[in-house]
Amino acid sequence: MRVLSPRSFLLCLIASAFSYSAFAALGGDVTSIQADQAHMRAQRRVIQNAAYTVHEMKSESTTVVREFVSPDGKVFGISWRGPTRPDLQQMLGNYYSEFAAARPTRRMHGPVTIRTQNLVIQSGGHMRALTGRAYVPAMVPAEVRLEDIK
Amino acid sequence: MKNIFRVLQFAALLSFAFLLAACGSGGSSSSPGGFSSGGSGSTGTQASNNSTQLVVDSGPLELNNAGFADEDVPFITVTVCVPGTTTCQNIDHVEVDTGSEGLRIVAPALTLSLPQQTAGANAIAECVQFGDLTYGWGPVATADIQIAGEVAKSVPIQILEQNFQTTPTSCSSGQTGGQLFDIPSLGAKALIGVGVFRQDCGFGCTTGAPPGAYYTCNGTNCTPTSQSLTAQVQNPVWMFPTDNNGVVMTLPPVPDTGQISAIGTLTFGIGTQSNNGLGSAAVLPVDPNTGNFAAQFMGTLYNDFNGPGSGQGSSFIDSGSNGFFFLDSATLTNQFGVNIPDCPQSGPNALMGFYCPGATQQISVDVLGETASGTPSGSARTITFNVANASTLFQNNFFAFNDVGGENSNSFDFGLPFFLGKTVFTAIEGQATPSGNGPYVAF
């Protein structure tokens, strides 16, 4: 993975159509969100909260993906809701192999929660309304409630 | 899921019961024109037979023979025909799913050759993703679908194949639950989605070319494409000539320790015949965008509304979920003071995804309707259910349980256990019923 130099939040306020090569989102720098946005061909808006920033992207299929960014500019969580799941290989970046290794060992007929050494992934919902989230517990700022990652 | 061969000891017995049950429903004809007249409520005018047996059992023999069986999965038998012909096939153990729309048959269970949907010289295929991180892929085909006396003609359906052309990366990437393409992977021979929508995708697929939905295949190269509403895979119920505004699922109560199987009915239409009236059932309008409603648990709201002071979760009734899936252990403990631990993740009693409380816990949650903006509407209705130790319950060879639950962050998913001992109505969008147009659920 190449590393982009940190950019200011101001730049992130501008919905960018620029295409970046694949950079990890989860666990990555805030600039990696632009790669996800390009991958999703999505529109983006930024919501500033007290303890974190949310970058919300809406894809062509109307799926909404949110990336939760800590004050030090790191993506500590993502969530999705809509008719299709985002490409988790893209969204989880370096955490994907850890996630893939922990794939469900049984056939599920319902939502899935996967906990690995560094990652929690929860996926559920139903047709037209799939939902889910992934976060790195060690990176979640102390002031953030886990139930706010949604 | 039981990974046991002991299932085989009684699978044959269950299958025999299923066959008997199917006979009792008036049978299914091998001809699409073979209406069996006179349902339970036929008086005066000739009513169509609008009801078929609904069975919660160990699933198809092919699944059992592979050493597997799943709890709390409801099945019916469906007759599929080459459109406009009497060349038909009965398919048993088709999973009934009110959480999706459309018929999807795994290729190994299909003996018919059904016409492929095309656009010009290209074959049309579809990617479908489920909440459990699984995905399906395969061609869109056309079939006549007969269930009881109801026939839907020339219905776009999906065939789930392992190697149709080249599976697009945009369909499979990151879907670590794996591909659904045969009976062991699906846990059924087919899935019939009879939820609140007319089509599986809707307007989200009519413009643009969203990945992860419909694809056009030039040879082996399949790329995302838009798909008109009429060409999309359809909820077959709204294509029936009559009894086409929704479905009614009725299942008997079972003991808290479970039951080997449960046999009820799937009835088509709401308020169209004497056997499908709403009676005293309360109607819960669902969000026309998502099919979700609002759930309020100990003061916290779980609905679609994306704004301050609300939950941005999602709550729904789904016969295709095999438990009461709600919140998670940490939230239940830390936020609500309710102690419901997960089942062990390793060891002899390991069971992923379910709760294993030491003693059975009772949960009460209020549900409300939801508008298109995701805000709650109408008056609340309380749902009370039990959560017992799933690992203990699943150790016997029973398949119908009313008290198993599991994790589902920020959401309440009322799965098949909710249906046991109830009559549950699912009304389709834009279809008129005596209590107004769908989409809604009622119970």
Interface residues (C-beta under 8 A of the other chain):
Chain A: S59 E60 S61 T62 R81 P83 T84 R85 P86 D87 L88 Q89 Q90 M91 L92 Y96 F99 A100 R103 P104 T105 R106 R107 M108 H109 G110 P111 V112 T113 R115 Q122 S123 G124 G125 H126 M127 R128 A129 L130 T131 G132 R133 L146 E147 K150
Chain B: M1 N3 F68 D70 D72 V73 G99 S100 E101 V128 Q129 F130 G131 D132 L133 T134 S170 S173 G174 Q175 T176 G177 G178 P184 S185 G187 G193 G195 F197 D200 C201 G202 G204 C205 G208 A209 P210 P211 G212 A213 N289 T290 G291 N292 D304 G311 Q312 G313 S314 F316 D318 G320 S321 N322 G323 F325 D328 A330 T331 Q335 D342 Q345 M352 G353 G406 E407 N408 S409 N410 S411 D413 G415
